Amino acid sequence: MNNIYRTLSIENFGTWNCDQSVFIEWPYITAQFKTENNSELLLDNITVIDSRMNGAITYYHNRIQLDPDGQLMI
């Protein structure tokens, strides 16, 4: 099995561990990620970055929440 690693580096982004001080009411979706050859990628964690809220949320496995009005990167 091949391992795939992707890193993200942002200057002046900072870190704030709020432990979800406000309940997020975004819908959950079950994500499926595939390679260009249509092989399924099994990811240990998925990070969703929303530039509108200036934050990043990490989810484990493939059940994630997305802000329908957000400016998102996964």
N, C-alpha and C positions, 0 to 999 in steps of 0.2 A: 504494500500500500504506500502511495506517495503522500507526503505531508505538504500542505499548502499553508504558508504563513504570509499574512499581510500586516504591515504596521502602519500606524498613522502618527505623524509628528506635526504638531501645530504650536507655533510660538505664541506665547502670552495667552494661552487658552485657560490655564489654571486648573485647579482641582477643587471640587466642593462635593463632599459626600453628604448629601442631605437625607439619605435613607427615606426618600419619598415623603417629604414633609406635607405635600399636597397630593391627594388621591388623583391619579391620572385616569380619566374616563375615556380613553381612546379605545377603539375596537381592537380586539385580538385577531390576529390572523395566524394561520399555520403556514410557514414559509417553506418552500422547496427550492433549493439551489442546485443548479446543474452546470457541468462543464460544457465547453463548446461541442464536445462529442456526445452530449446528452446523458452523461454518467452522473448519478446523484452525488452531491457533495454532502458529507456528514460533518456538520460543524459542531464544535463543543460550545461555542458562544457566538453571539451576533451582537454587534454594537450598532445602535441607531443614533445618528447625530442629527439633531434638529437645530439648524442655524438660527431659526426664529426665537427659540427659547435659550439659545447659547448653551446647549447641554448635550450630553451623551449618556445613553442608557444602555447597559449591557444585559442581554437576555441569554439564558442558557437553553440549549436545545433549539427547537424551531418554532416555538410559540412566542410571537412578538406582538407589541402594540405599536400602532402607527397613528400619528396625528393626521387626520384627513386634510387639514389645512396647513400642515407644516411644510418646511423646506428641508427635506430629508436626504440623508446619505446613509447607506447601509454598508 
